């Protein structure tokens, strides 16, 4: 969800994405990008340059997911206290 939001306004390189998705490890970011790419939500473009440059961008399908992703993100922020309270009780 946060990766899609980070790509909403701009194409990004791996390091830039990592800065926008607070606390994510290289391993997890790599795995998530792989899934999003194979699912057709994110496009990965490798440029034949020295040093190598790889850029990630949302596909049209990925862009179409932004409205529900924004809604889910908003819901999560608004209900986080309730979710944490529930977890602590159970």
SVG drawing of the C-alpha trace seen along z (x, -y; Angstrom):
<svg xmlns="http://www.w3.org/2000/svg" viewBox="-12 -14 41 27">
<polyline fill="none" stroke="black" stroke-width="0.4" points="0.0,0.0 2.7,-2.5 4.8,-1.6 1.9,-2.5 1.3,-5.7 5.1,-6.6 4.8,-6.1 1.7,-8.1 3.3,-11.4 6.6,-10.4 8.7,-7.5 11.3,-6.5 14.5,-4.6 14.9,-1.9 16.7,-4.2 14.2,-6.9 11.3,-4.5 13.1,-3.2 13.2,-6.8 9.4,-7.2 8.4,-3.9 9.6,-4.4 11.2,-1.4 11.1,1.1 14.2,3.3 15.9,3.7 14.8,7.4 11.2,6.6 11.1,3.7 12.7,6.0 10.1,8.7 7.1,6.3 8.3,4.6 8.7,8.1 5.1,9.0 3.7,5.6 5.6,5.9 4.5,9.5 0.9,8.4 1.1,5.7 0.7,2.7 4.3,1.5 6.6,1.3 10.4,1.8 12.6,0.2 16.4,0.9 18.5,-1.5 21.8,-0.3 24.0,-2.9 27.0,-2.9 26.2,-2.9 23.0,-0.9 19.8,-2.8 16.4,-1.1 13.2,-3.1 9.8,-2.0 6.5,-3.6 2.9,-2.8 1.2,-1.1 -2.4,-2.1 -3.6,0.8 -1.6,-0.4 -3.0,-3.9 -6.5,-2.5 -5.8,-1.0 -4.9,-4.4 -8.5,-5.4 -9.1,-2.2 -5.6,-2.4 -6.1,-6.0 -9.4,-4.9 -7.7,-2.0 -4.9,-4.2 -7.3,-6.8 -9.3,-4.1 -6.2,-2.7 -5.0,-6.0 -8.5,-6.9 -8.9,-3.5 -5.4,-2.7 -6.1,-3.4 -9.1,-1.0 -7.1,1.7 -4.3,1.4 -6.7,1.5 -8.4,4.6 -5.0,6.3 -4.0,5.5 -7.3,6.9 -7.1,10.2"/>
</svg>
